[in-house]
């Protein structure tokens, strides 16, 4: 991961997560000294959870209460940045009831989008969010994959590859603060492994860049990370959510 805080992608990503923390004084810490803030309204994690976001070589942590923040400060101070988003490392120091993640955070420079070469069937078209064919894709993918994709939350046009009326793959983005485009991609279960995700994600990313937005790709599954890397996204951070008893 990059360690230069003046790196434009690192700077923009940190500004985004500082705003999402819902704490005006929020800032990233330094290596070995994560910054911990009490922020019950934070979007770094589900409500009442501890949220850990590392970008570059520093981390920002939000906690729902002063008590939780104190526990986190005492337990995690001195931990290497990479370990702060390692569930096993955190669970070895805190009484963890549950975790979500870690997810890798990728960002794309304005000139970083790579071309896609694929034998995918059919050109890329677009549909409005909420189109019945997209709802059918979400249902076909199942609750877990549909939720992981975030496709139901997009605010952009949705770029699709279709076979007749059926949508085989779809991608769009949700507009986040700080002019960020949070990418959302989903492929039908029986159409995976054919490069369709790269094709539609390329179109969605190009749309975001044309609008002057910072594309963000959050991924847990290795296949999703590979798609992002193929398009030119640079992995610059990680996110972990922790529920304390």
Secondary structure, 3 states (H helix, E strand, C coil): CCCCCCCHHHHHHHHHHHHHCCCCCCCCCECCECEEEECCCCCCCCCCCEEEEEECCEEEEEECCHHHHHHHHHHHCCCCHHHHCCHHHHHCCCCEEEEEEEEEEEECCCCCCCCCCCCCCCCEEEECCCCHHHHHHHHHHCHHHHHHHCHHHCCCCEEEEEECCEEEEEEEEEEECCCEEEEEEEECHHHCCCCHHHHHHHHHHHHHHHCCCEEEEEECCHHHHHHHHHHCCEEEEEEEEEEEC
